[in-house]
Amino acid sequence: MRFITKTTIVVLYTVLTSGCESSMVDIAAETEAVRERSVAIAAAEAAKEVETVLTFWADDAIMQFYGAPQINGKDAVSESVKGYFAYVKEFKGTSSHIEVSAAGDLAYEFGVNRVILPGPTGDLLAMGKYLLIWKKIEGEWYISAISVTDDTPSPVAMEGQ
């Protein structure tokens, strides 16, 4: 019968933990990197800069909006963004929270949307929320998926019109 000695434990520990320090993820730094990307895309969206917005999306990204079919892939995302920006008068997304995975390769973000749409007798306001999934690809954070919901069944007339 063999017994595990202190030396064996030390050797096993050394082998199992070697390289761990170099693979540790700086969650705070990754969170800040995602936050910077989130702020940058929000600014591009507010300015309706389609081409800039598209640089934030992964090639295999998906979009899910209430009452609409799922949109798959960057080409389809591109068409959706172009159509949306041509229709809306104003768009603003505001992040509420970002959480990065322990592995540092996935993150989620949630926040709120404020959209002004043209209506038959004046502008309409739509308020809602979003859940966004980021993934790190070759050292950069890209949007992998988004799901958006409205807080009301339909946009409401803006006051003062």
Buried (B, 14 or more C-beta within 10 A) or exposed (E): EEEEEEEEEEEEEEEEEEEEEEEEEEBEEBBEBBBEBBEBBBEBBEEBBBEBBBEBBBEBBBBBBEEEEEBEBBEBBBEBBBEBBEEBEEBEBEBEEBEBBEEBBBBBBBBBBEBBBEBEEEBBBBEBBBBBBBBBEEEEBBBBBBBBEBEEEEBEEEEEE
